[in-house]
Amino acid sequence: MYYNLKENCILIEGAARGAIYNLNSGRVYSINRGAIDLLKACQAAAIETLLDIDAEDSKPYLSFLDTLTTKDLGAFYVTLQTEAATRVFPCQQPHLEYIWLELTSTCNNRCLHCYCASSPEVPSGCVSHSRWLELISEAHSAGAHTLQLIGGEPLLYPQWRELVIKARQENYETIEVFTNGTLIDNDCINFFKQHEVSVATTLYAATAAIHDKVTLHPGSFEKTMAAINKILANNIPLRIASILMKVNEHEAENIMKLCSTLGVESTPPDIVRPTGRGDDLDLLPTSYAKPPIKPPFFTDPQSFAKAQKFHGCLAGRLAITASGDVIPCIFARNQICGNIINTPLQTVLAAKPLTTCWQTTKDCIAKCQDCEYRYACPDCRPLAQGTDPQKNWFATPTDCSYNPYTGKWEDVT
C-alpha cells in the first residue's frame, strides 16, 4: 500500500516545518519535520516497508495519514504514484496589465506623507502631451487593460480629458482618475459619466479638522466631501482610500463608518508608505498598525504558480512618473527601470531592470526563502524596502513575526 498527497495538494518545505497547499480549497496546512520526512518517504516506497503497521510506535504516523485523508489532502494507493513528485503548475510569462500615469508633480494639497513630495510649488514634469498620448497606445498594445491617471493632482494637468478620450478609444477596460477631489466640478462629473471613468480619492479623517491637518490645505475636506457626494449621486464608480499616520491614526474606525454611511466599500486604512515625504519616522503611527502577516494562509492554483516565478503584486504593473521614469510601483520611487521620454515602452518592458523587479519572489528574500508559507504570503516590496535602514529592495518584511528556523510565531495568539 502506498500513500501520497492528492493531485492538487503540494508539499512545500521550510527550514524547520512544512506546509501542504490544498489548491482545491485554497487552504494551507502546517506540518512538522517528522510529517515532511514521512510524506517524502512515501513518494518512493510502500508504507509496509517504512512502518511496522502493527507496532504501537507506528500509530501516530498512521493516524497522521488518516487525518490527511479525512481532510481530503491525501489518499492510499495500490500502486506507486510516480507523477506526484514531479507536479508542475504552469505559469505564463506576465505581460503588462495595469499602468499608472503620473501626469504632474504639482498638487494643490501639501499632504504630510506625499509619496512624490508634490505641492503647488513643485514643477509639473517633463513628459510632453504627445508622449503621454503615445504611451496610452503603447501600453494597450503591450496588453494593459487598466489605466490610472494620478499625480500630484491629475486634474491640474490641463489636457487630462484628452488622455481619457484616447484611452477610451484604445478600449481600455478600466480608466480611473485618482484625485484629491477638490477640483471636481459639474463639468468633470459630466465628463466622467460620458466616458465611463471611475474615480478614486482619499479621506484622512471623518472631520475637516484632522483631514486638513494631513493635506495642509484648509477647506480640502469640505471640497472632497462635496465631490464624493456628486460622484455618488451620479452613480460614478468610486473608491475611497485612507492612509494613517501619527496625526490621524485614531481615525480608522471613523473613516470606515463614514464610508459605510456613504455606501462605499469600507476597508481598513493603510499606513503611510516610507517614500517621498512619507519617509519620515516622525510621521509613523504609534498605536495603529497594519494587521500583521499571520495564518491562516490561502492561495489558488494561479497565484501559487505565479508566486514561484514572479511577484504577486508587481508583475504586470508599472508606473510612469512625471519625469518619464518607469518604476514597478508608484511607491517604489528609487527603483527606476528606464525612462520613456526617448525610449519606446516596449523596450523598457523587455529590459532586465523591469523584468528583474517583476521576478522578485519570496525565494529572493532572506528568511522568506526558508519559509514554508512563501508561496501563499502577501508582500509589499516598497514597504519592506522603505522600512529597511539600508533601503534594500530585498529586505525582509517587518510585519511578519514568523521564524522559519524555529517554526514559531511571535506575538500571534
C-alpha positions as CSV (number, residue, x, y, z in Angstrom):
1,M,0.0,0.0,0.0
2,Y,1.3,3.5,-0.9
3,Y,0.3,6.9,0.3
4,N,0.6,10.2,-1.5
5,L,-0.9,13.7,-1.5
6,K,-3.7,14.3,-3.9
7,E,-3.1,15.8,-7.2
8,N,-3.9,19.4,-6.2
9,C,-2.1,19.2,-2.8
10,I,1.5,20.3,-2.8
11,L,4.2,19.9,0.0
12,I,6.4,23.0,0.5
13,E,9.3,22.7,2.8
14,G,10.7,25.4,5.1
15,A,13.8,25.4,7.3
16,A,12.0,23.8,10.3
17,R,8.5,22.9,9.2
18,G,6.5,22.4,6.1
19,A,3.1,23.2,4.6
20,I,0.6,21.4,2.5
21,Y,-1.1,23.7,-0.1
22,N,-4.5,22.4,-1.0
23,L,-5.1,24.2,-4.3
24,N,-8.7,22.9,-4.5
25,S,-9.9,24.6,-1.3
26,G,-7.1,27.2,-1.2
27,R,-6.2,26.3,2.4
28,V,-2.6,25.9,3.6
29,Y,-1.8,23.4,6.4
30,S,1.3,23.5,8.6
31,I,3.1,20.2,9.4
32,N,6.2,19.4,11.4
33,R,9.5,17.9,10.2
34,G,8.6,14.4,11.0
35,A,5.5,14.7,8.8
36,I,7.6,16.0,6.0
37,D,10.0,13.1,6.2
38,L,7.2,10.6,6.2
39,L,5.4,12.1,3.1
40,K,8.7,12.3,1.2
41,A,9.5,8.7,2.1
42,C,6.0,7.7,0.9
43,Q,6.8,9.1,-2.5
44,A,9.2,6.3,-3.2
45,A,8.3,3.3,-1.0
46,A,5.3,1.3,0.2
47,I,4.0,2.0,3.7
48,E,4.8,-1.5,4.8
49,T,8.5,-1.0,4.1
50,L,8.6,2.2,6.1
51,L,6.5,1.2,9.1
52,D,5.5,-1.8,11.0
53,I,1.8,-1.1,10.8
54,D,1.1,-3.4,13.8
55,A,3.6,-1.7,16.1
56,E,2.5,0.7,18.7
57,D,5.0,3.4,17.8
58,S,3.7,3.4,14.2
59,K,0.2,4.5,15.3
60,P,1.0,8.3,15.4
61,Y,2.3,8.1,11.8
62,L,-0.7,6.1,10.5
63,S,-3.1,8.5,12.4
64,F,-1.4,11.4,10.7
65,L,-2.0,9.8,7.3
66,D,-5.7,9.1,8.3
67,T,-6.1,12.8,9.2
68,L,-4.7,13.9,5.9
69,T,-7.2,11.5,4.2
70,T,-10.1,12.9,6.2
71,K,-9.1,16.4,5.2
72,D,-9.0,15.3,1.5
73,L,-5.3,16.1,1.3
74,G,-4.0,12.6,0.6
75,A,-5.1,9.0,-0.2
76,F,-3.9,5.4,0.0
77,Y,-3.0,3.9,-3.4
78,V,-2.4,0.3,-4.5
79,T,0.4,1.4,-6.9
80,L,3.2,4.0,-6.6
81,Q,2.1,7.5,-7.8
82,T,5.4,8.4,-9.6
83,E,4.0,11.6,-11.1
84,A,3.2,13.1,-7.7
85,A,6.9,14.1,-7.0
86,T,7.1,16.0,-10.4
87,R,3.9,18.0,-10.4
88,V,4.3,21.3,-12.3
89,F,1.8,24.1,-12.3
90,P,2.3,26.2,-15.5
91,C,2.8,29.9,-15.2
92,Q,2.6,32.2,-18.2
93,Q,5.2,34.9,-18.6
94,P,3.5,38.1,-17.3
95,H,2.6,40.9,-19.6
96,L,1.7,44.4,-18.9
97,E,-1.8,44.7,-17.4
98,Y,-2.0,47.8,-15.3
99,I,-0.3,51.2,-15.7
100,W,-0.2,54.4,-13.6
101,L,0.5,57.6,-15.5
102,E,1.7,60.3,-13.1
103,L,0.7,63.3,-15.2
104,T,2.1,66.0,-13.0
105,S,4.0,66.5,-9.8
106,T,2.1,69.7,-9.0
107,C,-0.7,69.4,-6.4
108,N,-3.0,71.9,-4.7
109,N,-2.6,69.9,-1.4
110,R,0.6,69.6,0.6
111,C,0.0,66.3,2.2
112,L,2.4,65.4,5.0
113,H,3.2,62.0,3.6
114,C,3.1,62.5,-0.2
115,Y,4.9,59.7,-1.9
116,C,6.2,62.1,-4.7
117,A,6.6,65.1,-2.4
118,S,4.2,67.2,-4.5
119,S,2.9,70.7,-3.7
120,P,1.7,73.8,-5.6
121,E,5.4,74.9,-5.9
122,V,6.7,71.6,-7.5
123,P,7.2,71.8,-11.3
124,S,4.6,69.8,-13.2
125,G,7.0,67.4,-15.1
126,C,8.8,67.0,-18.4
127,V,6.7,64.4,-20.3
128,S,5.1,66.0,-23.3
129,H,1.4,65.7,-24.0
130,S,2.1,63.9,-27.3
131,R,4.3,61.4,-25.4
132,W,1.5,60.7,-22.9
133,L,-0.8,60.0,-25.8
134,E,1.7,57.6,-27.4
135,L,2.2,55.8,-24.1
136,I,-1.5,55.1,-23.8
137,S,-1.4,53.4,-27.2
138,E,1.9,51.6,-26.5
139,A,0.7,50.3,-23.1
140,H,-2.5,49.0,-24.5
141,S,-0.6,47.3,-27.4
142,A,1.5,45.6,-24.7
143,G,-1.5,44.2,-23.0
144,A,-2.6,46.8,-20.5
145,H,-6.3,46.9,-19.8
146,T,-6.4,49.2,-16.7
147,L,-5.1,52.8,-16.7
148,Q,-5.0,55.1,-13.7
149,L,-4.2,58.8,-14.1
150,I,-2.6,60.2,-11.0
151,G,-0.3,63.0,-9.8
152,G,0.3,65.2,-7.9
153,E,-3.2,66.2,-8.7
154,P,-4.1,64.9,-12.2
155,L,-6.9,67.4,-12.7
156,L,-4.2,70.1,-12.7
157,Y,-2.9,68.6,-15.9
158,P,-4.5,70.9,-18.5
159,Q,-5.2,68.2,-21.1
160,W,-6.2,65.3,-18.9
161,R,-9.5,64.9,-20.7
162,E,-7.7,64.2,-24.0
163,L,-5.9,61.4,-22.3
164,V,-9.1,59.9,-21.1
165,I,-10.6,60.1,-24.5
166,K,-7.5,58.5,-26.0
167,A,-7.7,55.6,-23.5
168,R,-11.4,55.1,-24.3
169,Q,-10.6,55.0,-28.0
170,E,-7.9,52.3,-27.2
171,N,-10.7,50.3,-25.5
172,Y,-9.1,50.1,-22.0
173,E,-11.4,48.1,-19.8
174,T,-11.0,50.4,-16.8
175,I,-10.0,54.1,-16.7
176,E,-9.6,55.6,-13.2
177,V,-8.7,59.0,-12.1
178,F,-7.1,59.2,-8.7
179,T,-7.7,62.7,-7.5
180,N,-8.0,64.5,-4.2
181,G,-11.4,65.6,-5.4
182,T,-11.1,69.3,-4.5
183,L,-11.2,70.4,-8.2
184,I,-14.1,68.3,-9.3
185,D,-17.0,70.4,-10.7
186,N,-20.1,69.6,-12.7
187,D,-18.2,69.6,-16.0
188,C,-15.9,66.9,-14.5
189,I,-18.9,64.9,-13.4
190,N,-20.5,65.0,-16.8
191,F,-17.2,64.1,-18.5
192,F,-16.7,61.1,-16.1
193,K,-20.2,59.9,-16.9
194,Q,-19.9,60.3,-20.6
195,H,-16.6,58.4,-20.9
196,E,-17.2,55.8,-18.1
197,V,-14.4,57.0,-15.9
198,S,-14.0,55.6,-12.4
199,V,-12.8,57.8,-9.6
200,A,-10.6,57.2,-6.6
201,T,-10.0,59.7,-3.8
202,T,-8.6,59.8,-0.3
203,L,-10.1,60.6,3.1
204,Y,-7.7,61.0,6.0
205,A,-10.5,61.5,8.6
206,A,-14.2,61.9,9.1
207,T,-13.8,65.5,10.1
208,A,-12.3,68.6,8.5
209,A,-10.1,69.4,11.5
210,I,-8.0,66.3,11.1
211,H,-8.2,65.7,7.3
212,D,-7.0,69.2,6.7
213,K,-4.1,68.7,9.1
214,V,-2.9,66.0,6.7
215,T,-3.4,67.9,3.5
216,L,-2.2,71.3,4.9
217,H,-5.0,72.7,2.7
218,P,-7.7,74.5,4.7
219,G,-11.2,73.6,3.3
220,S,-9.9,70.5,1.5
221,F,-12.2,68.1,3.4
222,E,-15.3,70.0,2.6
223,K,-14.4,70.2,-1.1
224,T,-13.5,66.4,-1.2
225,M,-16.8,65.5,0.5
226,A,-18.7,67.7,-1.9
227,A,-17.1,65.9,-4.8
228,I,-17.8,62.5,-3.2
229,N,-21.5,63.3,-2.9
230,K,-21.7,64.5,-6.5
231,I,-19.9,61.4,-7.7
232,L,-22.2,59.1,-5.8
233,A,-25.3,61.0,-6.8
234,N,-24.4,60.4,-10.5
235,N,-23.6,56.7,-10.0
236,I,-20.0,57.0,-11.0
237,P,-17.8,54.2,-9.6
238,L,-15.9,55.4,-6.6
239,R,-13.1,54.1,-4.4
240,I,-12.1,55.8,-1.2
241,A,-8.6,55.1,0.1
242,S,-7.3,56.0,3.5
243,I,-3.7,56.4,4.8
244,L,-3.0,56.7,8.5
245,M,-0.1,58.4,10.2
246,K,0.5,59.8,13.6
247,V,-1.8,62.8,13.2
248,N,-4.8,60.8,12.1
249,E,-4.1,57.3,13.4
250,H,-7.2,57.3,15.7
251,E,-9.5,57.9,12.7
252,A,-9.5,54.4,11.3
253,E,-12.9,53.4,12.7
254,N,-14.4,56.8,11.9
255,I,-13.3,56.7,8.3
256,M,-14.8,53.2,7.9
257,K,-18.1,54.3,9.4
258,L,-18.2,57.3,7.1
259,C,-17.6,55.1,4.1
260,S,-20.3,52.7,5.2
261,T,-22.7,55.6,5.6
262,L,-21.9,56.8,2.1
263,G,-22.4,53.3,0.7
264,V,-18.8,53.0,-0.4
265,E,-16.8,49.8,0.3
266,S,-15.3,50.1,3.7
267,T,-11.8,48.6,4.1
268,P,-9.2,49.0,6.9
269,P,-7.0,52.0,6.2
270,D,-3.4,51.5,5.2
271,I,-0.4,53.0,6.9
272,V,1.9,55.6,5.5
273,R,4.5,54.3,3.0
274,P,8.1,55.4,3.7
275,T,8.7,57.2,0.4
276,G,8.8,60.8,-0.6
277,R,7.7,63.0,2.3
278,G,6.4,59.8,3.9
279,D,9.9,58.7,4.6
280,D,9.9,60.3,8.0
281,L,9.9,58.4,11.3
282,D,8.0,61.2,13.0
283,L,5.0,60.5,10.7
284,L,4.7,56.9,11.7
285,P,1.6,56.0,13.8
286,T,2.3,54.8,17.3
287,S,-0.8,52.9,18.1
288,Y,-2.2,51.8,14.7
289,A,-0.6,49.2,12.5
290,K,-1.4,47.1,9.6
291,P,-2.7,43.6,10.5
292,P,0.5,41.5,10.7
293,I,1.2,38.7,8.4
294,K,-0.1,35.6,10.1
295,P,-2.1,32.4,9.5
296,P,-4.4,31.2,8.2
297,F,-3.0,31.4,4.6
298,F,-4.9,30.8,1.4
299,T,-4.0,30.6,-2.2
300,D,-5.2,29.2,-5.6
301,P,-3.5,27.4,-8.5
302,Q,-2.8,30.5,-10.5
303,S,-1.5,32.5,-7.5
304,F,0.6,29.5,-6.3
305,A,2.2,29.1,-9.7
306,K,2.8,32.8,-10.1
307,A,4.4,33.1,-6.7
308,Q,7.2,30.7,-7.6
309,K,8.4,32.8,-10.5
310,F,7.0,36.3,-10.1
311,H,6.0,38.9,-7.6
312,G,2.3,38.6,-6.9
313,C,1.7,42.4,-6.8
314,L,4.4,43.9,-9.0
315,A,4.3,41.6,-12.0
316,G,2.3,43.0,-14.9
317,R,2.2,46.5,-13.4
318,L,4.3,49.7,-13.8
319,A,4.1,53.4,-13.2
320,I,5.5,56.2,-15.3
321,T,6.4,59.3,-13.3
322,A,6.0,62.9,-14.4
323,S,9.8,62.9,-15.2
324,G,9.3,59.9,-17.5
325,D,10.9,57.3,-15.2
326,V,9.5,53.8,-15.2
327,I,9.1,52.3,-11.8
328,P,7.5,49.0,-10.8
329,C,5.1,50.6,-8.3
330,I,4.1,54.2,-7.6
331,F,5.7,53.9,-4.2
332,A,9.0,52.4,-5.4
333,R,10.4,55.8,-6.3
334,N,14.1,54.8,-6.3
335,Q,13.6,51.5,-8.3
336,I,14.0,53.1,-11.7
337,C,13.7,50.7,-14.6
338,G,14.1,53.1,-17.5
339,N,12.8,56.3,-18.9
340,I,10.2,56.6,-21.7
341,I,10.9,60.2,-22.9
342,N,13.2,58.9,-25.6
343,T,12.7,55.2,-25.3
344,P,9.7,53.1,-26.5
345,L,7.8,51.5,-23.7
346,Q,8.2,48.1,-25.3
347,T,12.0,48.4,-24.9
348,V,11.7,49.1,-21.2
349,L,9.2,46.2,-20.8
350,A,11.8,43.8,-22.3
351,A,14.8,45.2,-20.4
352,K,16.4,43.5,-17.4
353,P,15.7,46.1,-14.7
354,L,11.9,45.8,-15.0
355,T,11.8,42.0,-15.6
356,T,14.1,41.6,-12.6
357,C,11.6,43.6,-10.4
358,W,8.7,41.5,-11.7
359,Q,10.7,38.4,-10.8
360,T,11.2,39.4,-7.2
361,T,9.7,36.3,-5.5
362,K,10.0,35.3,-1.8
363,D,12.8,33.0,-2.9
364,C,14.9,36.1,-3.4
365,I,14.4,37.4,0.1
366,A,16.4,36.4,3.2
367,K,14.3,34.5,5.7
368,C,11.3,34.3,3.4
369,Q,13.2,31.9,1.1
370,D,13.4,29.5,4.0
371,C,9.7,29.8,4.9
372,E,7.1,27.2,4.0
373,Y,4.4,29.9,3.6
374,R,6.4,31.8,0.9
375,Y,4.1,30.9,-2.0
376,A,0.9,32.0,-0.1
377,C,2.1,35.0,1.7
378,P,1.4,38.7,0.7
379,D,4.3,41.1,0.1
380,C,4.8,44.8,-0.4
381,R,8.3,45.4,-1.7
382,P,8.2,49.2,-1.4
383,L,7.1,48.9,2.2
384,A,9.8,46.4,3.1
385,Q,12.4,48.5,1.3
386,G,11.3,51.7,2.8
387,T,11.4,50.4,6.4
388,D,14.8,48.9,5.9
389,P,17.7,51.1,7.2
390,Q,19.8,50.2,4.1
391,K,16.8,50.6,1.8
392,N,17.5,47.2,0.4
393,W,15.0,46.1,-2.3
394,F,15.2,42.5,-1.0
395,A,14.6,43.5,2.7
396,T,12.6,41.2,4.9
397,P,9.0,42.4,5.6
398,T,8.8,43.9,9.0
399,D,5.1,42.9,9.5
400,C,6.0,39.2,9.8
401,S,6.8,37.7,13.2
402,Y,7.4,34.1,11.9
403,N,10.8,32.5,12.5
404,P,11.1,29.7,9.8
405,Y,14.2,28.4,11.6
406,T,12.3,27.6,14.8
407,G,8.9,27.2,13.2
408,K,7.4,29.6,15.8
409,W,5.3,32.7,15.6
410,E,6.0,35.6,17.9
411,D,3.1,37.8,19.1
412,V,0.5,35.6,17.5
413,T,-2.1,34.0,19.8
